Amino acid sequence: MSPNAESTAFRSALEVIRAVEPRVADAIGAELADQRESLKLIASENYASPATLLAMGNWFSDKYAEGTVGRRFYAGCQNVDTVEALAAEHARELFGASHAYVQPHSGIDANLVAFWAILADRVESPALKKAQVRQVNDLTEADWFALRRELGNQRMLGMSLDAGGHLTHGFRPNISGKMFDQRSYGTDPATGLIDYDRVAEAAREFKPLILVAGYSAYPRKVNFRIMREIADSVGATFMVDMAHFAGLVAGKVFTGDFDPVPHAHIVTTTTHKSLRGPRGGMVLCGPELADQVDRGCPMVLGGPLPHVMAAKAVALAEARRPDFADYAQRIVDNAQALADGLTRRGAKLVTGGTDNHLVLIDVSGYGLTGRQAEQALLDSGIVTNRNAVPQDPNGAWYTSGIRIGTPALTTRGLGTAEMDATAELIHTVLSQTTSGESKAKYVLDPALADKVSKQATDLLGNFPLYPSVDLG
Ligand SMILES: *Cc1c(COP(=O)(O)O)cnc(C)c1O
């Protein structure tokens, strides 16, 4: 590849866009500048490679390809077949899964595909068998009515939101909470850790059809072998949503009991978080659920996004390289260095530390709400997000926590020394911020915010983002 290939590619793309709507070209350029300047600690974000980004900007976007590889409802899908098959093959190899479905447009879509694959397998199929028909269109009106009621009356047990679970795991504002009768398991108030005996007890009492594990704000490993045993003991289907930590599974940091793929009946993920691919989703499963999963379209998806599947194939190929395992290990080393640096300076962390990519600071220790802390950090050039802590007295809006994560900064090349410096910046801002007259208001000396901002920019100075891309 010529040394300037990436710069040339992005410059030319912007020139073409600028000729039609210059404000869009300007916004794209401004986004790169902003990302380059900010100390991005958002645990769910990353920086995809230039190859991944470029794989999305092309005529695959023009193509309808409903169906699956080799079985499409549209003609002329041979090239889409090529990239979808490649993405699925890379996913199977990377995660050691027997089946991969790479069409979901996002994490929420991947979860919907999984839920309905499970419902189809465990509720719809037996009903069809009992009525001795092959498909739902052949049911009588009465049988169809009964089946619809039964599909809408199933139980799910998942992790509670304030313990780090996700909205799509059966919470009322999300469709999953309207579909399922949901109950949740939390964490031990003393340790902040999942108490497997309590999960088992909840499962025995509630008898869910689906047991869900996975999180977006739990800083520890989950033992998926134990969770599978719990699911088996009550006849539940075990689903793991690894949206946040898929990169750590891909990079073989989570192995054995902590690798969800060998233990779960079905695994869902996003592709854009620690996995560092394009914005999208994916489902992995064994042969038992494969046919149902492949019916994601038309069940909950329309046409797939072939340009994104092309980018998934590129990113998954990257994740199969040996240096990705090194990246994944550095993500965790960095998170632990950040946690240590914060703890040494007196910050209170949920569970006292981390063994994955994220750290949850309980900012009540600084006398602040999550909202106040998030804004004060943002004023100081540090991008994080507020997050509830277990049994949060400030609820889900103001919260008492700040969630920080290392996948993005690790991609830029920052290491453990820089994480200690980052901990110093965070602690400085939080300890110098005071609570204002409401849960959203705070007082922070603008000169201090400015000073920290400059220190953050200096810290990033040695680690250029997209060093190969010069927009001129
Ligand atoms: C991010 C996330 C999702 C949703 O992903 P989107 O692509 O934003 O729809 C689902 N589940 C978990 C656990 C997540 O962290």
The ligand as an SDF file (V2000), in Angstrom:
LIG
                    3D

 15 15  0  0  0  0  0  0  0  0999 V2000
  -24.6490   -1.5080   23.5640 C   0  0  0  0  0  0  0  0  0  0  0  0
  -25.4530   -2.6620   24.0050 C   0  0  0  0  0  0  0  0  0  0  0  0
  -26.5850   -3.0760   23.2650 C   0  0  0  0  0  0  0  0  0  0  0  0
  -27.1830   -2.2630   22.1620 C   0  0  0  0  0  0  0  0  0  0  0  0
  -26.4030   -2.0570   21.0570 O   0  0  0  0  0  0  0  0  0  0  0  0
  -26.8730   -1.0040   19.9520 P   0  0  0  0  0  0  0  0  0  0  0  0
  -25.9920   -1.3060   18.8010 O   0  0  0  0  0  0  0  0  0  0  0  0
  -26.6990    0.3420   20.5250 O   0  0  0  0  0  0  0  0  0  0  0  0
  -28.3050   -1.2920   19.6310 O   0  0  0  0  0  0  0  0  0  0  0  0
  -27.2230   -4.2340   23.6720 C   0  0  0  0  0  0  0  0  0  0  0  0
  -26.8000   -4.9320   24.7390 N   0  0  0  0  0  0  0  0  0  0  0  0
  -25.7440   -4.5440   25.4860 C   0  0  0  0  0  0  0  0  0  0  0  0
  -25.3230   -5.3680   26.6540 C   0  0  0  0  0  0  0  0  0  0  0  0
  -25.0410   -3.3890   25.1400 C   0  0  0  0  0  0  0  0  0  0  0  0
  -24.0160   -2.9990   25.8900 O   0  0  0  0  0  0  0  0  0  0  0  0
  1  2  1  0
  2  3  1  0
  2 14  2  0
  3  4  1  0
  3 10  2  0
  4  5  1  0
  5  6  1  0
  6  7  2  0
  6  8  1  0
  6  9  1  0
 10 11  1  0
 11 12  2  0
 12 13  1  0
 12 14  1  0
 14 15  1  0
M  END
$$$$
